[in-house]
Amino acid sequence: MLLEFGLKNFFSFKEGISVSFKLDENCPRSISLGKDFSTVLCIKGANASGKTHLLKGLAFLRYFCTDSFSADPKAEIVIEPFFDSKEPCEFYVEFRVKQTTYLYELVVAANGVVEEIIYRTISKRTKIFHRSQNVVKLATKELSNIGSLKLRKNVSVIALAHQYELTELQDLYAFFENIHPNVNFAGRIEGPFADVDTVAAILHKNKSYLEFTKKFISECDVGISDITIHARTSDISADSGTKKKYFPIFHHGSGGKSHGITRHTESSGTQALFADLLLYKLTLLCGGVLVLDEFDVFLHPHILPKLLKLFMDPKLNKKNAQIIFSTHNSEILNDMGRYRTYLVNKHENESFAYRLDELQGDILRNDRPIRPMYEDGKIGGVPRL
């Protein structure tokens, strides 16, 4: 699970910023559930405050540690320092795999990796890998195979090891691979299951996924009593013949009858739920991390707590899957509370962020709603209108 990440000199974050899922003994047990980390984290702030830039940091790390080998060897790394800064961008991420904690540090510029370090903690923290540009220092013999690899200036050692089927860093690769962002360098992107027909084909093959989707949507009071998956035959080409394409039918009850309609007649919210729930389900099954910018697009505010409950309820989230999301919805602040909410502000085009439990004084308490304080501008993160 993800414990903490940070970045510096990246987009609008000039100075270092850390975002932590960690919970200490001050956190009420009703929130921590006896764990030392949270499975949900809310990023709140005004338009253009830097919320998306914060999530882009995780998206970049995911790409660089899993997919960077696919880039042209001579290509520059797509990175964005703070305005005209000539300094490299800096990142770190701390995460836990079973009983082992890893700390990955990266300093990178457009022309290549400046430094890449991996620490491992079992009983004590040990540096196991240190890369300075393309010079490697190994602190343990178990990574000797990786030390013999020819590094590329625009590729992470984690992605490189995976490409050559070396298993020594496979736990790290698997962690980053299970980060699922809906943002990239350019901004918000469509998720992997944005196409409703693609989702329908997967649900047709996996009945448990279909039941999960059907149950969730029908409980959201959208008038849907059932969802069925149907097939049609489409012509592909004279050579390849025909292929089945799948599509959902949404059933609504009226006058004692069930009326089936296609997705084109359904609301944008229902279509979004139908497509997105598969990603939620798969993330829960693999114990991954969902990184969602404006995750409430098209959705009614009352549905948001139900989505987050998938991650907050240990009975539903048996593998400690996590979600970090940005939203403009203010009602959710009362559900998240001060231990699971970050506010992002901007001053002279420089972003900074803080978790609400870092605020001094007793303006925020566990028994006091946060939304009124936020909307009154007493804790920051609101637009100037």
Secondary structure, DSSP 8 states (H G I E B T S, - for coil): -EEEEEEESBTTB-S-EEEE-B--TTS-HHHHTT-SB-SEEEEEE-TTSSHHHHHHHHHHHHHHHHTGGGS-TT-------STT--S-EEEEEEEEETTEEEEEEEEEETTEEEEEEEEEESSSEEEEEEEETTEEEESSGGGHHHHTS---TTS-HHHHHHHTT--TTHHHHHHHHTEEESEETTEE---TT--HHHHHHHHHH-HHHHHHHHHHHHTTTSSEEEEEEEEEEEEEETTTEEEEEEEEEEEEEETTEEEEEEGGGS-HHHHHHHHHHHHHHHHHHHT-EEEETTTTTT--TTHHHHHHHHHH-TTT-TT--EEEEE-S-STHHHHH-TTSEEEEEEETTEEEEEEGGGS-SSSS-TTS-SHHHHHTTSSS-----
